[in-house]
C-alpha cells in the first residue's frame, strides 16, 4: 500500500511519535514522508523526507506572544487555507506519489492536500484528545480550548479516522476514533533504566525559556543538572549543557533522578517508561496545561507555571521523588503495538482495494516460493 505521512515540525514529540511506527510501516508499505522544522532535522538522516515549512509559537521574553505568533504564521496559514505555493508543491508531491491513504501528525499541508485530492486521511497526533475526545477541562480553560479546536479544525479539516496518542485516557466523541498510549521508539526500548544522580532538563524553546532566573535556581540546588534545549554547551560547575541528540538524550533520561520539562505528551510517556518522576512547566496553551494537570492527577509528579519555577519548588519536588515513583508503575504504557494495529485496521477500512491487492501479491509470491518456481 502507498502511504503519505505528514509530520508537524514544532517540538520533538511529533517526530518521535512517527519514528516509533515508521520502521514497521516502511517495511510493509511504500511511504512518502513530508516534514519540516524539528521533525525534518530528526528524521532526514534515516529517511528520505520532503522538506516543508512548519508553524510554531513565538515568544516575547519567557512568555508566548499570541500577536507575534499570529504575525509570524500568517503567510503560511494563508498558504494552507487558500492554496499558496507550498500547498501546490505538497499537492503535486501527493499526486505524483498517488497514495492510497494519508497519515498526518498535525501537519496541515498534507491534511489539506489530501482533502483536495480526495485521498482518505488518518489523523494521528495528541492534540486530537481535545478535538475528538472528552478530557477533563477546567472551566477557565474551556473557552480557550474551543478557540484552539476551531483553529485546528480549520487547518486540518476532519479526517475519516483519528488516532490519539496520550499518556492519559479520555473517552472518544465518535466512532472511528481510537485513543492509544504514548509511542516508544526502538531507541527507547533498547535502553535499560537505572538510577543516577542528575536532574535532566529539557526546554523545547530554551532560548526564551532558559533565563538567568532559571539558571540561578539550578545552581542553588547543588545537584548535577543536565540541560538540553539551550544554546549553551559544555560543563559549568554542576550544570552540563548538551546539544540536541537522539540516543544520548535517551540515555540521559534513562539514568536521571527525575525530569524537568515542558509538558509535551511524548516526552512524558517516555519518562513514564523509564520510571522517572516529572516536574512539568507547561507552555501557554490548553493542550500542555491538560497534560500538566494529568501529571498531577496521576500522582507521577507536579506541575508549575514557568514564572513560578524556582529552587524552592524544584527542591520540594526532589524530596518527594519516592512517592511519585510508586505511582508511575501503574501508568506505564507502550502504545506502539496499539498504533500499528489500529493503523492497519484503518487502512483496511479506508482503502480495502489496496489491501486486497497487497494480500494477493504476497499470496502469489508465497505460492511461487513454495513450488520452487520463478515469477514471470
C-alpha positions, 0 to 999 in steps of 0.5 A: 500500500502507498502511504503519505505521512505528514509530520508537524515540525514544532517540538520533538514529540511529533517526530518521535511519535512517527519514528516509533511506527515508521520502521514497521510501516516502511517495511510493509508499505511504500511511504512518502514522508513530508516534514519540516522544522524539528521533525525534518532535522530528526528524521532526514538522516534515516529517511528520505523526507520532503522538506516543508515549512512548519508553524510554531509559537513565538515568544516575547521574553519567557512568555508566548506572544499570541500577536507575534505568533499570529504575525509570524504564521500568517503567510503560511496559514494563508498558504494552507487555507487558500492554496499558496505555493507550498500547498501546490508543491505538497499537492503535486508531491501527493499526486505524483506519489498517488497514495492510497491513504494519508497519515498526518501528525498535525501537519496541515499541508498534507491534511489539506492536500489530501482533502483536495485530492480526495485521498482518505486521511488518518489523523494521528497526533495528541492534540486530537484528545481535545478535538475528538475526545472528552478530557477533563477541562477546567472551566477557565480553560474551556473557552480557550480550548474551543478557540484552539479546536476551531483553529485546528479544525480549520487547518486540518479539516476532519479526517475519516479516522483519528488516532490519539496518542496520550499518556492519559485516557479520555473517552472518544466523541465518535466512532472511528476514533481510537485513543492509544498510549504514548509511542516508544521508539526502538531507541527507547526500548533498547535502553535499560533504566537505572538510577543516577544522580542528575536532574535532566532538563529539557526546554523545547524553546530554551532560548526564551525559556532558559533565563538567568532566573532559571539558571540561578535556581539550578545552581542553588540546588547543588545537584548535577543538572543536565540541560538540553534545549539551550544554546549553551554547551559544555560543563559549568560547575554542576550544570552540563549543557548538551546539544540536541541528540537522539540516543544520548538524550535517551540515555540521559533520561534513562539514568536521571533522578527525575525530569524537568520539562515542558509538558509535551505528551511524548516526552512524558510517556517516555519518562513514564517508561523509564520510571522517572518522576516529572516536574512539568512547566507547561507552555501557554496553551490548553493542550500542555496545561491538560497534560500538566494537570494529568501529571498531577492527577496521576500522582507521577509528579507536579506541575508549575507555571514557568514564572513560578519555577524556582529552587524552592519548588524544584527542591520540594519536588526532589524530596518527594521523588519516592512517592511519585515513583510508586505511582508511575508503575501503574501508568506505564504504557507502550502504545506502539503495538496499539498504533500499528494495529489500529493503523492497519485496521484503518487502512483496511477500512479506508482503502480495502482495494489496496489491501486486497491487492497487497494480500494477493501479491504476497499470496502469489509470491508465497505460492511461487516460493513454495513450488520452487518456481520463478515469477514471470 
